[in-house]
């Protein structure tokens, strides 16, 4: 492209620089990736302006590159700028910014363990989905479960339980109380229950319910049924429930 471009900052060069930088990022050549993302950004903003929608992708790539190099403050600036452009063009709660919000949460944790800011970013990701679809729309469930997993990883089981219960309620309301989509949030509730003695019986109940749903579902295969039984029996072992042997035997027979 350089051979046909009439000038060094020709708009024709923006995408080739971005493509090359993306490849360099994927092969851990961070220094060259950073250089080429910046060249792409410089060209785009000189031709299209500092709020051009085309800047979002290379800014996102630059942010990831800077994160990998440990330049967290600079990475935050790149992600924030990409997010700001998205807000101006598509609105504050545009779904297109989700990956940037996730990256900002990650950088906040890496940047001196800024847990409060990371929590806010993670909650904002759910808010984006709620605004787009509605709080009780089943399309929000993946975002709810994602935030719940984040809280579990941070040791905040209390908020995680509330989110998983909300996911269960949404699935029940929109589908049925025996819908197979209940499997994952019920499993997560069961796992949390096994970690906390004061929640153990409710954890068992969640896993028992999950096992019943899977055993009755025509969509579940034998491997699904066996795993549900083993998950339940493992929970019984933790809580010293004598039913563990019978459940393991059932799994073995299947």
C-alpha positions in Angstrom: 0.0 0.0 0.0 2.9 2.3 0.7 4.0 2.0 -2.9 0.7 3.3 -4.2 -0.1 5.8 -1.4 0.6 9.4 -2.3 1.7 10.4 1.2 3.0 8.9 4.4 -0.2 9.5 6.3 -2.5 8.4 3.6 -5.8 7.1 4.8 -5.2 4.0 2.7 -2.5 3.0 5.3 -4.8 3.0 8.3 -6.2 -0.5 8.0 -2.9 -2.2 6.9 -1.2 -0.7 10.0 -4.1 -1.9 12.2 -4.1 -5.4 10.7 -0.3 -5.7 11.1 -0.5 -4.5 14.7 -3.3 -7.0 15.5 -1.2 -9.8 14.1 1.9 -8.6 16.1 -0.2 -8.4 19.2 -1.4 -12.0 18.8 2.2 -13.1 18.4 3.3 -11.2 21.5 5.4 -8.7 19.5 4.0 -5.9 21.7 6.5 -3.2 20.9 5.9 -3.2 17.2 2.2 -3.7 17.8 2.1 -0.5 19.9 4.0 1.4 17.2 1.6 0.3 14.4 -1.6 0.8 16.4 -0.4 4.4 17.1 0.4 5.0 13.4 -3.1 3.8 12.5 -4.6 6.1 15.2 -2.6 9.1 14.0 -3.7 8.6 10.4 -7.4 8.2 11.3 -7.6 11.2 13.6 -5.8 13.4 11.1 -8.3 12.5 8.3 -11.5 11.7 10.3 -11.2 13.7 13.5 -10.5 12.7 17.1 -14.0 11.3 17.6 -14.1 9.1 14.5 -15.8 5.7 15.0 -13.0 4.0 13.1 -10.7 4.8 16.0 -12.4 2.5 18.4 -10.9 -0.8 17.1 -7.2 0.4 17.1 -7.6 2.1 20.4 -9.0 -1.1 21.8 -6.0 -3.0 20.3 -3.6 -0.5 21.7 -5.1 -0.8 25.2 -4.7 -4.6 25.1 -1.1 -4.2 23.9 -0.3 -1.7 26.7 -1.9 -4.0 29.3 0.3 -6.9 28.2 3.3 -4.6 28.5 2.3 -3.6 32.1 1.6 0.0 31.1 -1.7 0.0 32.9 -2.3 3.7 33.2 -1.7 4.2 29.5 -3.9 1.2 28.7 -6.7 2.8 30.8 -6.4 6.0 28.8 -6.7 4.1 25.5 -9.7 2.1 26.6 -11.4 5.2 28.1 -10.9 7.1 24.9 -12.4 4.2 22.8 -15.3 4.0 25.3 -15.9 7.8 25.1 -16.1 7.7 21.3 -18.6 4.8 21.5 -20.7 6.9 24.0 -20.7 9.9 21.6 -21.8 7.9 18.6 -23.9 5.1 20.0 -24.9 6.2 23.5 -23.8 5.7 27.0 -25.2 2.2 27.3 -24.2 0.9 23.9 -23.6 -2.9 23.8 -20.6 -2.3 21.6 -18.5 -1.1 24.6 -18.8 -4.3 26.6 -15.3 -5.7 25.7 -13.8 -2.3 26.7 -15.6 -2.3 30.0 -14.3 -5.9 30.6 -10.8 -4.7 29.8 -11.1 -1.7 32.1 -12.2 -4.0 34.9 -9.2 -6.2 34.3 -6.8 -3.3 34.2 -8.2 -1.9 37.4 -7.4 -5.1 39.2 -3.9 -5.2 37.8 -3.3 -1.6 38.6 -2.6 -1.8 42.3 -5.6 -4.0 42.9 -8.1 -1.2 42.4 -11.0 -3.4 43.5 -13.6 -0.7 43.9 -13.2 0.6 40.4 -13.1 -2.9 39.0 -16.4 -3.6 40.8 -18.0 -0.5 39.3 -16.9 -1.5 35.8 -18.2 -5.0 36.2 -21.6 -3.7 37.4 -21.7 -1.3 34.6 -21.4 -4.2 32.1 -24.6 -5.7 33.5 -26.3 -2.2 33.4 -25.5 -2.0 29.7 -27.3 -5.2 29.1 -30.3 -4.2 31.3 -30.7 -1.0 29.4 -30.5 -2.7 26.0 -32.8 -5.6 26.8 -34.7 -4.9 30.0 -33.9 -6.1 33.5 -36.1 -9.2 33.3 -35.3 -10.2 29.7 -33.6 -13.7 29.5 -30.9 -12.2 27.2 -29.6 -10.5 30.4 -28.9 -13.8 32.1 -25.4 -14.3 30.6 -24.4 -10.9 31.9 -25.9 -11.6 35.3 -24.0 -14.9 35.5 -20.8 -13.2 34.3 -21.0 -10.6 37.1 -21.8 -13.4 39.6 -18.6 -15.3 38.5 -16.7 -12.1 39.0 -18.0 -11.8 42.5 -17.2 -15.4 43.3 -13.6 -14.9 42.1 -13.3 -11.8 44.4 -14.7 -13.8 47.4 -18.0 -12.0 47.4 -20.3 -15.0 47.6 -23.2 -12.9 49.1 -23.7 -10.8 46.0 -23.0 -13.8 43.8 -25.8 -15.8 45.3 -28.2 -12.9 44.9 -27.3 -12.7 41.2 -27.6 -16.4 40.5 -31.0 -16.4 42.2 -32.0 -13.6 40.0 -30.9 -15.6 36.9 -33.0 -18.5 38.1 -36.1 -16.3 38.6 -35.7 -14.8 35.1 -35.4 -18.2 33.5 -38.4 -19.6 35.4 -40.6 -16.6 34.5 -39.7 -16.6 30.8 -39.6 -20.3 30.3 -40.5 -22.8 33.0 -39.4 -24.2 36.4 -37.9 -27.3 34.6 -36.1 -25.5 31.8 -32.6 -26.9 31.2 -31.2 -23.4 31.2 -31.5 -23.5 35.0 -28.7 -26.0 35.1 -25.8 -23.5 35.2 -27.1 -21.1 37.9 -28.3 -23.9 40.1 -24.8 -25.6 39.8 -23.2 -22.4 40.8 -25.5 -21.9 43.8 -24.6 -25.5 44.7 -20.9 -24.9 44.5 -21.1 -21.7 46.7 -23.2 -23.7 49.2 -20.5 -26.3 49.5 -18.0 -23.5 50.4 -20.1 -22.1 53.2 -21.4 -24.2 56.1 -24.4 -21.8 56.7 -25.5 -22.1 53.1 -24.8 -25.8 52.7 -28.4 -27.1 52.9 -29.6 -24.6 50.3 -26.6 -25.6 48.1 -27.7 -29.2 48.3 -31.3 -28.2 47.4 -30.0 -26.4 44.3 -28.0 -29.4 43.2 -30.9 -31.8 43.9 -33.2 -29.6 41.8 -30.6 -29.4 39.0 -30.2 -33.2 39.0 -34.0 -33.7 38.8 -34.3 -31.2 35.9 -31.5 -32.9 33.9 -32.8 -36.4 34.6 -36.2 -35.4 33.2 -35.1 -33.4 30.2 -35.3 -35.0 26.8 -32.4 -32.6 25.7 -29.9 -34.0 28.2 -27.8 -37.0 27.3 -26.4 -39.8 29.5 -23.2 -37.8 30.1 -25.2 -34.8 31.4 -27.2 -37.0 33.7 -24.1 -38.7 35.1 -22.3 -35.5 35.7 -25.4 -34.0 37.5 -25.5 -37.1 39.8 -21.8 -36.9 40.5 -22.0 -33.2 41.3 -24.8 -33.9 43.7 -23.0 -36.9 45.3 -19.8 -34.8 45.8 -21.9 -32.3 47.7 -23.3 -35.0 49.9 -19.8 -36.1 50.7 -18.9 -32.6 51.8 -22.0 -32.3 54.0 -21.6 -36.0 55.3 -24.9 -36.9 53.8 -25.3 -40.7 53.7 -27.2 -40.5 50.4 -23.9 -40.0 48.6 -23.4 -43.7 48.1 -26.7 -44.3 46.5 -26.3 -41.4 44.1 -22.8 -42.5 43.1 -24.2 -46.0 42.5 -26.9 -44.5 40.3 -24.3 -42.6 38.3 -22.2 -45.8 38.0 -25.2 -47.8 36.7 -25.9 -45.2 34.1 
